[in-house]
Structures are given as structure tokens and as C-alpha cells.
Amino acid sequence: MSSILEKDKKYVWHPFTQHFNSEELLEIVKAEGVFLYDSSGKKYIDANSSWWVNIHGHGNKYIGEAIVEQFNKIDHIVFAGLTHLKAVELAKRITKILPTEMEKVFFSDNGSTSVEIGLKMIIQYWHNKGIKKNRFLAMRGSYHGDTFGAMSIGQRGYFNVPFEPFFFDVDYIDFPNKFNEDSILSHSKSLFETGDFAGMILEPLVQGASGMRMYSPLFLDRLATLAKDNDVLIIYDEVMTGFGRTGKMFATDYCQVKPDIITLSKGLTAGVMPLGLTVTSNRIYNAFLGEETTKALLHGHSFTANPIACAVACANLDLFEQPITIQCIQNLELWNQEFKLELEKIECVNNIRQQGTIIAFDVLSEEGNTYFSDIKTKAYKYFLSQGVLLRPLGNVIFINPPLIISKEEYNKITKAILRFLKDRN
Ligand SMILES: Cc1ncc(COP(=O)(O)O)c(C=O)c1O
């Protein structure tokens, strides 16, 4: 065991890890382009973009320069009472590329917190208006993060059992499919008509952590229309779907009905710096204005609007303005469509789905077809042996690589997947 691994064991507590029986870690010593290199010199394609965050590959020079340039100007400052160029530039540019209703940007530093702030905005909006609305609507299978508000409106059970007594009440709708959409909508309508609902939160078009489950923009529009008709505020959590993942810049771009709040993180900084944004309308913002300080959103973080993170997010937006990035998204979409045809021929593959740069499918197995399926561990190890870092979600295998991946590297991933599936048949 290398001394780094020994020291890691001694001093570090990892996320989502049962350290009692966890597998040995990989020590990564270098990240470049779509590759990660371990301490033995072996390289791996980063097929899930390092927890779905990396957009332009690792070590992008343009982003690196933005970091150094910003560090030499301002590294970090308190964001209450002060402001700086890159925060303002980012806020302006983000509001210009989001729907027109998105006019004000609140900064934080991760996806969970961007959601937490969205929930607090809704709760306080109604409070400031003196209207009693206490309930939220969410979708079964959703994941919005690991802070208390985000856990409350996410899927209950297993991951969060010890904390459940501390969650607030939420009503859940089923995940839509072609058979249940109408009944979900009539159920939602009757809930909204009670007048008790402050807000609704959804991962638009793709539920990430529950297994890259996909549904149509048409359904989302119908549900959002019901919410709007009943003055229920809407959050679209685009922490995972934002920045080209779904084929367009944002999943919201597929929808006619626009939300009141959009949360962003992950791809916002191309996966290089921690940053979260909660973007909302002047309608919501204005409800926090008044003589009394207590009417304001009294929320903030030490690293709110960190200038280096903001500079990186601006550099990321510059890269999205390059035609090559759009070309990369289109290439990935096309390769995914071709891979889908290959997968359709395989017996143990079920429910193949694709949205833009994400492709996912279920592996049918006698060992069980759930999140806790053993396939996850087997597949993970197999892919590592093939030089691919790919973390399945239970029995769901999915690819969402950095957009800059070449066809050759993409093929290496798909070949490894096909070999794994062939061995199972
Ligand atoms: C849709 C969605 N919302 C929120 C989060 C939480 O983001 P973070 O891990 O940065 O707290 C995630 C993380 O996977 C996510 O997929």
C-alpha cells in the first residue's frame, strides 16, 4: 500500500462510503483531458465526468489562465457590502442565457446549497407576503442534495433514514411514464387546489441520481401550467442538467413554461471550482425589499461569489460561445444514438434512454434490478480493469463524459460496456 493510501485510511472520511468494508482507493496523481492517471501510471477515461461536473476536460488551459489572472487581481473578498467584476459579469451573462424571467442571481458554493437557498426563497416569499402556504411538491426518486432542506424534498428512505424525523412535510408525485401522466396531473391539480402549496421542485427532464431517468418536456409543461394556475412557485434544479448535458444549454430550454427559480452548480464552472447559483425573478426578489431588515434573505456563506470561482464560470461561458463546444455536444448526441442501436440488440439490456449527451440503460440480472444490485460493484471493477472510470447507479449503466471526448475515446468506453454485457449474456 502506498503511503498516501495508508495516510488516507488514517485521516480521511470519504463521501457515500462504508469504511468498514470499502474497496481500496485509487490514488490519482494527474488529470488531463478526458484521462485520469493513477499512481501506477495506468490511465482511465473519465466516463462520468468526475461526478458529472467536468465539461471541457481536465486541465483546460483557458480555464487555468482565468484562475491565475483572477488570483493575481482578487483571490477572495466578503460579498456582503462589497462586490467585484467577475460576480457581476457572471450574473449578467447567466441571466441573459436563462429564460427572460430569470433576473437575479444569488451565489453559493455547491448544488445542495443552491437548492436550499431556492427553498428558503420560496418559504420566505410567502412569509413576507403574509400568506400561509407550507407544503412542497416533489417527484419520487428525486435527488437535490444532502443538506436538510434538499434531503426533505428528495427521495425518502435508505440514504436518509436517521434524519427523517427532522424533515418537513412534502407530497410526492410518481415518476411519469406513458401510462400514468394523466393521473399524476389530476392528483397534482387536486393537491395544488388546496391552496397549501408554496412550491414545487423538479429535476427537469432527467432525474440524475435515481438512475438517469428521463421524461418529456410536454409533461413538465403540463405540470408547470397547473402549478402556475394555482400560484405554486416552481424550482427547476438544473444542477446536473445544466451546461449542455441535455443537448441544449439548459433542460429548461426544451420547455414552454418557465420556472420561478433555477439552481445551477456542477457544470457551471466546468467542474473546476465549487460554485452554486440560485437564479430567480424580480417578482420573488421584490418581495424581500422593505424597511425591515428581517424581510431580507438573511443567508450567506464565507465563500459566497468567490472571485476565482466566478472567473472560472465566466471562462466556461466563453468556451460555450465557441462553435466547437456546440459541435462536441452534437457529436456526443450522435454517437449516443448509434450506441443505442448497438445496445438494443443485447438481451440483458432494458429501458435504453438518451437525452443529449447522456445515455443510460438498465442491466437485467438475477442478482436484482435495484440501486443495491451487485452489478454496480462488478461493473465498476470491470470498467477500471479496462481503463474506464464509470460508476453505475445500481443496475443502471450510464455515460456522461466530458464534452471534448474524441470518437476514439468514446468507443473505448462503449466497447468496454459491450464486453461487460456480453460476458453476462
Ligand atoms: C439534481 C441535483 N441537485 C443537487 C445536487 C447536489 O449537488 P452537490 O453535490 O454539489 O451538493 C445534485 C448532485 O448530484 C444533483 O444531481
The ligand as an ORCA input file, in Angstrom:
! r2SCAN-3c Opt
* xyz 0 1
  C     -30.026     17.455     -9.489
  C     -29.057     17.635     -8.373
  N     -29.291     18.588     -7.463
  C     -28.440     18.817     -6.443
  C     -27.303     18.051     -6.294
  C     -26.376     18.313     -5.143
  O     -25.238     18.944     -5.598
  P     -23.891     18.914     -4.725
  O     -23.393     17.507     -4.756
  O     -22.983     19.875     -5.390
  O     -24.265     19.348     -3.352
  C     -27.021     17.050     -7.214
  C     -25.818     16.222     -7.085
  O     -25.649     15.215     -7.722
  C     -27.926     16.835     -8.282
  O     -27.726     15.874     -9.203
*
